[in-house]
Amino acid sequence: MSGVAALMGVAVVYFTRSTRSAGPPLAPHAALPDTGLAGVENGIHLPTGLKAEPGFGIVAAHCLRCHSSRLVIQNRASRQGWEQLIRWMQATQGLPDLGIAEPVILDYLAAHYAPVASGRRPPLTGISWYQLEE
């Protein structure tokens, strides 16, 4: 069994046995979204708001044990930025070593929660204004 397949199995066991009160147990990505898992709409896992893409189950199993998915969604970082955040959580918040799950987590976060360009248009420049006549 490959390392990623083993992690998927761990995620299944974790969510099957989970006693979290935040709703029904989450499923690993292996069940998302192709199997029609209830709670996934337009590629979003509705109970968490996270994108139901490869790596979702691993991210949910590791990250949502300590904090809300909203904390993930509201933050945007490059892969290096997410790695620095993980190192900070390990140094100051008691996050254990993620082992072979770390690259999967970083791939998912960098792909789906990277910085985005501002939706605002740039300021107008080079405009020749004129006076409207009444």
N, C-alpha and C positions, 0 to 999 in steps of 0.2 A: 504494500500500500504506500503510495507517495505521501510526502509530508503534508501537502495541501489536502489530500483525501482524508488523512488522519485528522487534520484540524476540522474538517467538515464533520467528521464523526464526533469529535469533542463538542462541537457546537450543537449537534443534535442532542447529545446526552445532556448538555448544560440546559438547553431550553426545554427539554422534556421534563427534567427534574426541577426546573426553576420554580421558586416560590415568590417571585417578584409580584407585587400587587399592582403593577402598572398596566395590567391587561393580560391577554392570553400569551402563552409562550410564543416566542419568535422562532421561525424556522431558518436554517442556514440557506445560503444562496442556492444550494442544490435543488431546493423546492421552489425557487423564485425565478422569474415570473411565469415560466412556461407551463407550469402545472396548474395554473389558474388559482393559486393560493388566495384565499379570501384575505382581503386587506391590502392587496396590491392593485393600484389603479394608475394608469399612465406612467408606469415605471417607478412609482413611489410607494413604499411600504407605509400605508396610512397610519398604523399604530405608532410608528416612530418618526415618520416624515423623511426617512433616509431613502436614498435612491436604491432600488432593488436591482442591483447590478453585481457582477462578480466581486466577491469579497465582502458583501453585505453581512453574511452570517458570522464571519470572523470578527468584523468590526462590532457588530451588535453584541457578540459574546464577550468581547474584551472591554469595549468602551462603555457600554450601557450598564455594566455591573456597578460602576461608580458614579456616573452622572447621566443626565438627560441627553437624549439625542439632539435636543435644541442647542446644547452647547457645541456640538459638532457642526450643526447646520449654520449657526450664526458666525462661526469662525471660518476664515478662508486663509489658506497658506499654500505655498509651494511644497513640494516633497521635502525639501530641506527644512522648511519652516515647520511642517508637521513633525519631522524627526526631532527638531529642537524642542518642540512642545512635549513630545514623548519623553525626551531626556529630562526636561524640567519636572514632569510628573513623576519620573523615577527617582529623581534627586530629592524632591520636596514633598511629594504626595503619597509615597509608598507604592507606586506602581511597580510590580515585579517585572523581570525581564520577559519580553514577549516571545523570545525564541524565534522559531520558524514562522510564527504568525506576523512578526513585524513587517517583513516585505509585503505581505498580502495587505495589511492594514495601510501601509504607506502608499501602495499602488492605488487602492480604493480612494483614499482621502485626496491624493494628488490628482486623480482623474476626475473626481466629482465635487470636490470642495476646494478647488484652487482659486486664487484671486481672479476676479472678473473685472473687466474694464467698466468704468462708470457708464451708466445709461444716459447720462446727460450729454448733450451736444456741446462741442467746444464753443467758446464765445465767438460771436460774429466779429469779423475784422474786415478792413478795406471797404467799408460801406460809404457810398456817397449819398448823404441825406439831402432831401429837398423839402421845401415848404409846400404844403397842399394849399390850393387856392379855395376860397369859400364860394 
